[in-house]
């Protein structure tokens, strides 16, 4: 996945978890902040775009 926008549903390519893109920082264009569906954590985690694919 090369480009994501806030609100996109995504899946981690190797770990299989799903989530929603929370933010795409402009200074770190190869990463996105993702809220995992299965996580109770209130903060998103930074994930490499190459590790994400569309969950649609």
N, C-alpha and C positions, 0 to 999 in steps of 0.2 A: 504494500500500500504506500503510495508516494505522497498522497495529499489527503488530509482529513480536515473536517470542520467540526466546530463545537456541536455536540448533540449526535454525532454519527455513532451508530452501534458498531462495535468492533469485537474481534476475537483474536486472542493471542495465538500465533501460528504453532508454537511448540508446546505451550502449557495448556491450551484449550479453554482457558477461562474467557468469559465475555464481559463486556463493559460498555461504557459510553464515554466518548471524548469530552473532557471537561474544558480543555483549553489547548491551543496550539501556540506555544511561545514563538515569536518571530525571531528571536536571537538564537534559538535552538531548533532550527528548521527540520532536523532529523529526529526530533522527539515530539511526543504529545503527552499531555497530562490525561490520565484515564481513571475514571471511577469504576472499580470492579463491581460487577453485580453481586458477587458472593462475599464481598468484604464489608465488615461493619465499620471500617475506618472512615473517618469523616473527611480525610484529605485524599486527593487523587495521587496516583503514583506516576512517575515519569517513565515512559516506555519508548523504545526505539520504533520508529515508523516501520522499519523492515520486519519487526516482530508482529505487526498487526495486519489483519485482513478484515474486510467488510463482513459483518455478521448478518447482513440482510439476505 
